[in-house]
Amino acid sequence: MVPRCILTTFIKSYFGRASRRNFANVAKPNALKYDARRRPEMFTLDGVALTPDETWNLSPHVLGLLERRLLDEPYNPLSLLKCRIVDYMQSQCRTSGIRAPLFAVCDREPRVVSVWDNFDSLLTPVDHVSRRPTDTYYVNKGHCLRAHTSAHQHHLIKQEFRIRYFSRDR
């Protein structure tokens, strides 16, 4: 478990003491306002190349945000928190004898996943609100930007890690 003081320090430093951050300006998917003429012929992210179709709803602003790597920026508060969590887990969660870590840090998983990985593997109903183009960024009918780190659990569980730490900047 991460010490409470680490989380409290992070929250205070990132959100401020009063902690009322305005999220009204956060980019949200909007399939109705996007100009389809700006859709690229090919979209590549994290080594995954896909051909967009009519479901494409990534705005130029969102594409710009995808270039940031918050967890790789050395002094970013999120990066500092990630390092502390990993250090703590490495010091506390080890096997007896050889003292090897019991967990793997899975922080290089692709941000583009199949719709099956993002929704169906987690038993999300077909008519669930999170599947709407206003709530998910779609590249094409079969692929979208990962909406949560649980989208990778199905294939990582098959690899039989006992403990996992997922981190990404989306």
C-alpha positions as CSV (number, residue, x, y, z in Angstrom):
1,M,0.0,0.0,0.0
2,V,1.3,3.5,-0.8
3,P,1.9,5.6,2.3
4,R,-0.9,8.1,2.8
5,C,1.7,11.0,3.1
6,I,2.9,10.4,-0.5
7,L,-0.6,10.6,-1.9
8,T,-1.5,13.7,0.3
9,T,1.7,15.4,-0.8
10,F,1.0,14.7,-4.5
11,I,-2.6,15.9,-4.3
12,K,-1.7,19.1,-2.5
13,S,1.2,19.9,-4.9
14,Y,-0.7,19.0,-8.1
15,F,-4.2,20.3,-7.3
16,G,-3.4,23.0,-4.7
17,R,-4.6,23.3,-1.2
18,A,-8.2,24.2,-2.0
19,S,-8.3,21.4,-4.7
20,R,-11.0,22.8,-6.9
21,R,-9.5,22.4,-10.3
22,N,-11.6,23.5,-13.3
23,F,-12.0,20.6,-15.7
24,A,-14.4,22.4,-18.0
25,N,-11.7,23.0,-20.6
26,V,-10.5,19.4,-20.7
27,A,-10.7,18.0,-24.2
28,K,-13.7,15.7,-24.7
29,P,-14.6,13.6,-27.7
30,N,-17.2,15.3,-29.9
31,A,-18.2,13.4,-32.9
32,L,-20.7,16.0,-34.0
33,K,-18.2,18.9,-34.3
34,Y,-15.3,17.1,-35.9
35,D,-14.4,17.9,-39.5
36,A,-13.9,14.6,-41.3
37,R,-11.8,16.3,-44.0
38,R,-9.0,16.5,-41.4
39,R,-9.0,12.7,-40.9
40,P,-5.5,11.3,-41.8
41,E,-4.9,8.6,-44.3
42,M,-2.9,6.6,-41.7
43,F,-2.8,7.0,-37.9
44,T,0.2,5.6,-35.9
45,L,0.6,5.7,-32.2
46,D,2.9,3.6,-30.0
47,G,3.9,1.5,-32.9
48,V,0.3,0.6,-33.9
49,A,-0.6,1.8,-37.4
50,L,-4.3,2.0,-38.4
51,T,-6.5,3.3,-41.2
52,P,-9.1,5.7,-39.8
53,D,-12.7,5.5,-41.0
54,E,-15.9,7.5,-40.5
55,T,-15.9,6.9,-36.8
56,W,-12.6,8.9,-36.4
57,N,-13.2,11.6,-33.7
58,L,-9.8,12.7,-32.6
59,S,-9.4,16.5,-32.8
60,P,-6.1,18.2,-33.6
61,H,-6.0,19.3,-29.9
62,V,-6.2,15.7,-28.7
63,L,-3.6,14.6,-31.3
64,G,-1.3,17.2,-29.8
65,L,-1.9,15.9,-26.3
66,L,-1.0,12.4,-27.4
67,E,2.6,13.6,-28.0
68,R,3.1,14.4,-24.3
69,R,4.6,11.8,-22.0
70,L,3.7,13.0,-18.5
71,L,5.0,9.9,-16.8
72,D,8.4,10.2,-18.6
73,E,8.9,13.9,-17.7
74,P,11.5,13.8,-14.9
75,Y,10.0,16.4,-12.5
76,N,6.3,16.0,-13.4
77,P,4.3,15.3,-10.2
78,L,2.7,12.3,-11.8
79,S,6.1,10.9,-12.7
80,L,7.4,11.5,-9.2
81,L,4.4,9.7,-7.8
82,K,4.8,6.8,-10.2
83,C,8.5,6.4,-9.1
84,R,7.6,6.4,-5.4
85,I,4.9,3.8,-5.9
86,V,7.3,1.5,-7.9
87,D,10.1,2.0,-5.4
88,Y,7.8,1.2,-2.5
89,M,6.4,-1.9,-4.2
90,Q,9.9,-3.1,-5.1
91,S,11.0,-2.8,-1.5
92,Q,7.9,-4.5,0.0
93,C,6.8,-7.1,-2.5
94,R,9.5,-9.6,-3.0
95,T,9.7,-13.4,-3.0
96,S,11.6,-15.1,-0.2
97,G,14.9,-16.5,-1.0
98,I,16.1,-14.8,-4.2
99,R,14.2,-11.6,-3.3
100,A,12.9,-11.1,-6.9
101,P,10.1,-8.6,-7.3
102,L,6.6,-10.1,-7.4
103,F,5.3,-7.6,-9.8
104,A,5.9,-6.1,-13.2
105,V,5.6,-2.5,-14.2
106,C,3.4,-2.4,-17.3
107,D,3.9,1.2,-18.5
108,R,4.6,0.7,-22.2
109,E,1.3,-0.8,-23.3
110,P,-0.1,0.8,-26.5
111,R,-2.7,3.5,-26.1
112,V,-4.6,2.3,-29.1
113,V,-6.6,-0.9,-28.3
114,S,-9.3,-2.9,-30.0
115,V,-12.9,-2.2,-29.1
116,W,-13.0,-5.7,-27.7
117,D,-10.1,-5.1,-25.3
118,N,-11.6,-1.8,-24.2
119,F,-15.2,-2.9,-23.7
120,D,-16.1,-6.5,-24.5
121,S,-13.4,-8.1,-22.4
122,L,-14.7,-6.2,-19.4
123,L,-18.3,-7.2,-20.2
124,T,-19.4,-3.6,-20.9
125,P,-22.9,-3.7,-22.5
126,V,-23.2,-2.8,-26.1
127,D,-25.6,0.1,-25.2
128,H,-23.4,1.5,-22.4
129,V,-22.8,5.2,-22.4
130,S,-19.0,4.8,-22.4
131,R,-19.1,3.3,-25.9
132,R,-20.6,6.5,-27.4
133,P,-18.5,8.6,-29.7
134,T,-18.9,11.5,-27.2
135,D,-17.2,9.5,-24.5
136,T,-14.5,7.5,-26.3
137,Y,-12.0,8.5,-29.0
138,Y,-12.4,6.2,-32.0
139,V,-9.7,5.6,-34.6
140,N,-12.0,3.3,-36.6
141,K,-14.8,0.8,-35.9
142,G,-12.5,-1.7,-34.4
143,H,-10.0,0.4,-32.5
144,C,-10.1,3.3,-30.0
145,L,-7.8,5.1,-27.6
146,R,-7.7,3.2,-24.4
147,A,-10.2,4.7,-21.9
148,H,-8.6,2.9,-18.9
149,T,-5.7,0.7,-18.0
150,S,-8.1,-2.3,-17.5
151,A,-8.1,-2.6,-21.3
152,H,-4.8,-4.5,-21.1
153,Q,-5.7,-6.8,-18.2
154,H,-7.0,-9.7,-20.4
155,H,-3.8,-10.3,-22.3
156,L,-1.6,-9.5,-19.2
157,I,-3.4,-11.9,-17.0
158,K,-2.6,-14.6,-19.7
159,Q,1.1,-13.8,-19.0
160,E,0.5,-14.9,-15.4
161,F,2.0,-12.0,-13.5
162,R,0.9,-12.2,-9.9
163,I,0.9,-8.5,-9.1
164,R,0.8,-5.7,-11.7
165,Y,1.2,-1.9,-11.6
166,F,-0.4,-0.2,-14.5
167,S,0.5,3.4,-15.3
168,R,-0.2,5.6,-18.3
169,D,-0.7,9.2,-18.9
170,R,-4.2,9.0,-20.3
